[in-house]
Amino acid sequence: MNNNKFMRVDEVADELEVSVAYAYKVIRKLNEELESKGYLTVKGRVNREYFYERLYCKGGE
């Protein structure tokens, strides 16, 4: 597993098995969610922990 705190678009595309263009849309949406919660974000990257939390419903929900 990668120890970087942020995922880049190519990693997101590989993980979701989607195009790079769609991965950018996913990153944009997740970053909008984080910004609405008051977090700072980096364009084109998404927090790895938040990505997996939203993707796999952390806690088995």
C-alpha positions as CSV (number, residue, x, y, z in Angstrom):
1,M,0.0,0.0,0.0
2,N,1.1,3.5,-0.8
3,N,2.0,5.6,2.2
4,N,1.2,9.0,0.6
5,K,-1.6,10.9,2.2
6,F,-3.0,11.9,-1.2
7,M,-4.1,10.0,-4.2
8,R,-3.5,11.4,-7.7
9,V,-5.8,10.9,-10.6
10,D,-4.0,7.9,-12.1
11,E,-4.4,6.0,-8.8
12,V,-8.1,6.9,-8.5
13,A,-8.7,5.8,-12.1
14,D,-6.9,2.5,-11.5
15,E,-8.7,1.8,-8.2
16,L,-12.1,2.4,-9.7
17,E,-11.2,1.0,-13.2
18,V,-12.5,4.1,-14.9
19,S,-11.1,6.7,-17.3
20,V,-8.8,9.5,-16.1
21,A,-11.6,12.0,-17.0
22,Y,-14.1,10.3,-14.8
23,A,-11.5,10.0,-12.0
24,Y,-11.1,13.8,-12.1
25,K,-14.9,14.1,-11.6
26,V,-14.7,11.8,-8.6
27,I,-11.8,13.7,-7.1
28,R,-13.6,17.0,-7.7
29,K,-16.8,15.7,-5.9
30,L,-14.9,14.3,-3.0
31,N,-12.9,17.6,-2.6
32,E,-16.1,19.6,-2.7
33,E,-17.5,17.4,0.2
34,L,-14.3,18.0,2.1
35,E,-14.4,21.8,1.5
36,S,-18.0,21.9,2.7
37,K,-16.7,20.4,6.0
38,G,-14.1,23.1,6.3
39,Y,-11.0,21.2,5.1
40,L,-8.4,22.5,2.7
41,T,-8.0,20.5,-0.5
42,V,-5.5,20.2,-3.3
43,K,-6.7,20.2,-6.9
44,G,-6.2,16.9,-8.7
45,R,-5.6,15.0,-5.5
46,V,-7.8,13.5,-2.9
47,N,-7.1,12.4,0.7
48,R,-6.5,8.7,0.6
49,E,-8.3,7.9,3.9
50,Y,-11.4,9.9,2.8
51,F,-11.4,8.3,-0.6
52,Y,-11.5,4.8,0.9
53,E,-14.0,5.8,3.6
54,R,-16.5,7.1,0.9
55,L,-15.8,4.2,-1.5
56,Y,-16.1,1.3,1.0
57,C,-18.4,2.8,3.7
58,K,-15.9,2.7,6.5
59,G,-17.2,0.7,9.5
60,G,-18.9,-1.9,7.4
61,E,-22.1,0.1,6.9
